[in-house]
């Protein structure tokens, strides 16, 4: 996961094309490719994720790195957040949950739980 605290996730139908364009035009660099559906880009000391999939992607979402997903999830759910996905652990070393805010925006909160080599789950690390 990029070290940034807040990571925009932008949806594109052509993930590879969007990543290439953003790198060529804005000078971003590819950090990690995940299949043909996701690319993490370094943007100075920040990051942005380009996402797509088999269905048309949403236009954007926001990912936020936190220290304790379960505590954060309990608080958000108790406060009335619309939970889209309950906390779950993923093979890429992140524990995440997702909510939708009253404006319809998607927020994923992510806690790093293991330092996993991207090659172990199909990622291709390109920069550090």
Backbone bond lengths (Angstrom), bond angles and torsions (degrees), N, CA, C in turn:
res aa  C-N    CA-C-N  psi(-1)  N-CA   C-N-CA  omega(-1)  CA-C   N-CA-C  phi
1 X - - - 1.443 - - 1.524 107.86 -
2 X 1.314 117.55 136.96 1.467 119.17 175.63 1.527 110.07 -57.63
3 X 1.330 116.52 152.17 1.465 120.38 -175.92 1.523 113.57 -76.03
4 X 1.310 118.52 -9.28 1.467 121.43 179.95 1.529 110.64 -60.82
5 X 1.322 116.37 148.21 1.459 120.25 177.24 1.520 111.03 -76.76
6 X 1.332 117.85 -44.25 1.460 122.38 179.23 1.524 108.18 -112.85
7 X 1.332 115.73 127.47 1.465 121.37 -175.11 1.526 108.78 -127.85
8 X 1.340 118.90 108.43 1.463 119.89 174.93 1.523 110.33 -65.19
9 X 1.313 116.63 142.81 1.460 122.99 175.70 1.526 105.89 -118.97
10 X 1.338 116.34 113.28 1.455 121.72 -176.10 1.516 110.25 -106.16
11 X 1.321 117.16 131.79 1.454 121.88 -178.53 1.519 112.05 -90.28
12 X 1.329 115.93 134.28 1.461 123.63 176.79 1.521 108.98 -140.81
13 X 1.311 116.52 145.55 1.472 120.14 174.52 1.525 110.97 -70.40
14 X 1.342 117.47 -38.85 1.464 123.09 179.79 1.522 108.22 -108.86
15 X 1.329 116.25 89.37 1.455 121.88 -174.66 1.526 111.13 -62.84
16 X 1.332 117.62 -48.14 1.468 120.24 -178.54 1.525 110.78 -63.35
17 X 1.322 116.53 -42.15 1.460 120.52 179.03 1.513 112.26 -64.24
18 X 1.334 116.43 -41.58 1.462 120.48 178.88 1.523 110.51 -64.79
19 X 1.328 116.74 -43.63 1.466 119.89 179.46 1.524 110.40 -62.30
20 X 1.326 116.82 -43.67 1.471 120.27 179.36 1.525 110.53 -62.04
21 X 1.324 116.70 -43.60 1.465 120.67 -179.54 1.523 110.81 -62.88
22 X 1.331 117.34 -47.10 1.460 120.96 -178.97 1.534 111.61 -62.77
23 X 1.329 116.24 -36.46 1.464 119.82 177.43 1.526 110.58 -70.08
24 X 1.328 116.66 -46.30 1.462 120.58 -178.47 1.528 112.25 -65.78
25 X 1.317 116.66 -44.72 1.463 120.95 -171.99 1.528 112.46 -85.89
26 X 1.330 117.60 -40.19 1.455 120.38 -175.05 1.529 113.40 -104.21
27 X 1.328 117.74 -8.09 1.461 120.19 179.49 1.512 114.76 81.31
28 X 1.342 117.80 14.69 1.455 120.34 175.67 1.529 108.39 -68.03
29 X 1.335 117.91 163.80 1.465 121.63 176.71 1.522 109.57 -127.89
30 X 1.320 115.63 145.96 1.463 120.76 178.54 1.517 109.01 -74.90
31 X 1.314 115.24 127.28 1.458 121.68 175.07 1.523 110.39 -95.41
32 X 1.347 115.76 -46.13 1.463 120.57 -172.44 1.513 109.98 -153.28
33 X 1.333 116.50 134.43 1.464 122.22 173.28 1.525 107.85 -108.16
34 X 1.338 115.75 134.92 1.458 121.30 179.83 1.521 106.70 -122.56
35 X 1.323 115.94 100.47 1.458 120.74 -175.67 1.518 109.39 54.30
36 X 1.336 115.70 -143.93 1.464 119.70 177.58 1.526 110.93 -108.92
37 X 1.363 115.85 15.18 1.467 119.33 -174.12 1.528 115.10 -116.05
38 X 1.323 118.04 -1.49 1.469 119.19 -176.09 1.520 109.88 -159.19
39 X 1.344 116.26 137.39 1.455 122.14 175.31 1.524 107.56 -138.03
40 X 1.336 116.26 128.66 1.458 120.87 173.77 1.530 107.40 -93.97
41 X 1.331 116.52 129.99 1.455 121.73 179.91 1.519 110.12 -115.01
42 X 1.336 116.60 137.72 1.455 121.41 171.30 1.515 107.80 -84.11
43 X 1.323 115.35 135.22 1.461 122.87 179.16 1.528 105.74 -131.05
44 X 1.332 117.39 90.46 1.462 119.88 -173.53 1.515 109.03 58.24
45 X 1.362 117.23 -126.09 1.461 119.33 177.38 1.529 111.52 -93.83
46 X 1.332 116.92 12.92 1.460 122.91 177.81 1.521 110.80 -114.23
47 X 1.324 114.62 -165.90 1.462 120.41 -178.17 1.519 109.85 -155.40
48 X 1.321 115.23 159.60 1.453 123.20 171.22 1.526 106.41 -143.15
49 X 1.324 116.80 146.42 1.458 121.47 178.14 1.521 108.07 -112.93
50 X 1.321 116.16 133.78 1.458 123.58 175.18 1.525 105.95 -101.72
51 X 1.340 117.00 124.87 1.461 120.48 -174.28 1.520 110.97 -130.56
52 X 1.306 115.65 147.77 1.455 123.13 175.64 1.507 108.34 -151.41
53 X 1.294 116.53 -159.01 1.449 120.35 179.02 1.514 110.12 164.98
54 X 1.337 115.43 -167.20 1.458 119.81 -176.41 1.524 111.93 -74.76
55 X 1.331 117.25 -21.79 1.457 120.35 175.26 1.516 107.75 -107.82
56 X 1.310 118.61 157.07 1.463 119.10 179.81 1.530 110.01 -56.69
57 X 1.337 117.26 130.56 1.463 119.53 -177.15 1.528 111.47 -73.49
58 X 1.320 115.10 153.87 1.459 118.36 170.91 1.521 106.91 -65.73
59 X 1.310 117.72 161.06 1.454 119.43 -175.20 1.518 112.55 -69.59
60 X 1.335 117.73 -34.67 1.458 119.66 -179.56 1.523 110.84 -164.61
61 X 1.313 113.82 163.78 1.455 123.35 173.12 1.521 105.67 -154.55
62 X 1.321 116.91 172.85 1.451 121.00 177.93 1.518 108.27 -129.11
63 X 1.343 115.70 135.43 1.454 121.82 175.42 1.523 107.38 -111.71
64 X 1.334 116.37 136.59 1.455 121.36 -178.20 1.522 108.50 -128.03
65 X 1.329 115.80 126.61 1.472 120.60 176.82 1.525 108.54 -80.14
66 X 1.332 116.50 131.68 1.463 121.86 178.82 1.525 109.18 -135.61
67 X 1.334 115.83 171.04 1.468 120.67 -177.36 1.522 114.14 -88.17
68 X 1.343 118.08 -28.88 1.462 120.30 -173.91 1.534 109.97 -144.48
69 X 1.318 116.40 97.57 1.466 121.59 -177.23 1.527 111.62 -61.61
70 X 1.319 117.19 -44.33 1.465 118.99 -176.18 1.531 111.71 -62.98
71 X 1.322 117.97 -44.22 1.466 121.25 178.74 1.526 110.28 -63.51
72 X 1.323 116.10 -44.78 1.466 120.98 -178.92 1.535 110.20 -63.15
73 X 1.326 116.36 -43.98 1.471 121.83 179.89 1.531 110.79 -61.62
74 X 1.333 117.42 -45.82 1.469 120.36 179.45 1.529 110.71 -58.02
75 X 1.322 116.01 -43.94 1.471 120.19 -179.95 1.532 110.81 -64.68
76 X 1.333 116.86 -48.19 1.471 120.79 -177.96 1.529 111.24 -62.54
77 X 1.322 116.70 -43.56 1.465 120.45 -179.56 1.532 110.51 -65.20
78 X 1.332 116.70 -42.06 1.465 120.38 179.35 1.526 111.51 -65.17
79 X 1.333 116.18 -28.53 1.465 120.93 179.97 1.528 112.10 -85.24
80 X 1.327 116.95 -0.35 1.455 120.44 174.87 1.515 116.86 98.48
81 X 1.337 118.33 10.97 1.465 119.92 177.44 1.527 109.69 -63.58
82 X 1.321 116.58 142.65 1.469 121.88 177.77 1.527 108.01 -81.58
83 X 1.325 116.16 103.26 1.464 120.96 -176.89 1.528 109.32 -75.59
84 X 1.323 115.80 122.35 1.463 123.12 178.52 1.527 109.90 -91.02
85 X 1.332 116.41 -39.88 1.468 121.91 178.72 1.524 108.35 -144.43
86 X 1.328 116.46 125.28 1.461 122.38 178.78 1.525 110.15 -68.22
87 X 1.333 118.00 163.49 1.462 119.72 178.60 1.528 111.87 -54.72
88 X 1.312 114.08 135.94 1.467 120.89 178.00 1.517 108.50 -148.41
89 X 1.334 115.48 150.42 1.456 121.91 176.75 1.523 108.80 -95.67
90 X 1.325 116.14 139.08 1.454 121.73 -177.23 1.522 110.71 -118.13
91 X 1.347 117.37 152.65 1.469 120.52 -175.59 1.523 113.68 -64.64
92 X 1.321 117.47 -13.84 1.461 119.78 179.41 1.524 111.58 -88.51
93 X 1.324 117.62 11.30 1.462 121.43 171.75 1.514 115.51 89.68
94 X 1.331 117.58 17.04 1.462 120.88 179.54 1.525 110.31 -118.47
95 X 1.313 115.24 145.11 1.465 123.03 169.62 1.526 104.51 -108.99
96 X 1.337 117.01 126.83 1.459 120.25 -172.80 1.527 111.70 -139.62
97 X 1.333 114.17 154.76 1.454 120.76 167.13 1.519 107.24 -142.96
98 X 1.337 116.28 159.40 1.459 121.06 -174.60 1.521 110.22 -132.15
99 X 1.334 115.38 139.06 1.463 121.94 176.20 1.525 109.45 -131.01
100 X 1.325 114.32 163.76 1.463 120.84 173.64 1.528 107.17 -115.76
101 X 1.330 116.40 132.00 1.466 119.27 179.95 1.525 110.40 -85.41
102 X 1.327 117.97 173.05 1.471 120.30 -177.22 1.529 114.12 -60.07
103 X 1.334 116.85 -21.85 1.466 120.47 177.78 1.513 113.30 -86.95
104 X 1.342 117.24 1.09 1.452 121.41 179.55 1.521 114.04 88.77
105 X 1.341 117.87 4.59 1.465 121.20 -179.88 1.526 110.52 -79.75
106 X 1.316 115.35 144.37 1.459 122.07 -179.20 1.523 109.34 -96.66
107 X 1.337 115.59 130.93 1.460 123.13 178.74 1.523 108.32 -124.87
108 X 1.338 117.12 125.11 1.455 121.51 173.85 1.514 107.97 -112.10
109 X 1.328 116.15 127.90 1.453 121.91 178.59 1.526 107.59 -105.59
110 X 1.344 116.16 131.06 1.457 121.51 -168.88 1.525 111.04 -130.90
111 X 1.322 114.90 134.64 1.455 123.05 177.60 1.520 107.43 -121.06
112 X 1.328 117.79 126.30 1.457 120.71 175.82 1.519 108.45 -74.84
113 X 1.343 116.10 124.60 1.461 120.53 -179.08 1.523 112.48 -116.09
114 X 1.343 116.89 -11.87 1.464 120.77 178.21 1.525 108.96 -159.92
115 X 1.316 115.80 145.97 1.461 121.39 175.50 1.525 106.66 -93.70
116 X 1.329 115.97 97.67 1.458 121.87 -173.94 1.529 109.89 -107.90
117 X 1.311 116.66 131.01 1.464 121.33 176.82 1.525 108.18 -61.73
118 X 1.335 117.91 124.14 1.469 119.84 -179.21 1.527 113.90 -53.63
119 X 1.322 118.06 -30.46 1.465 120.48 179.33 1.538 111.37 -62.00
120 X 1.339 117.28 -25.32 1.466 121.12 -179.42 1.523 112.44 -68.49
121 X 1.336 118.19 -21.94 1.468 120.57 -179.16 1.525 112.79 -125.39
122 X 1.325 117.15 14.04 1.459 120.26 173.53 1.507 115.39 99.29
123 X 1.327 118.65 5.88 1.454 121.34 177.21 1.516 111.56 -86.16
124 X 1.310 116.31 159.50 1.470 121.63 178.14 1.532 106.94 -126.47
125 X 1.334 116.68 105.63 1.454 122.23 179.72 1.520 109.16 -77.44
126 X 1.339 117.06 125.89 1.461 120.57 -176.24 1.515 114.02 -109.47
127 X 1.335 119.00 -29.72 1.454 121.43 179.83 1.519 109.68 -140.28
128 X 1.291 116.03 165.12 1.470 121.28 175.68 1.481 109.53 -137.79
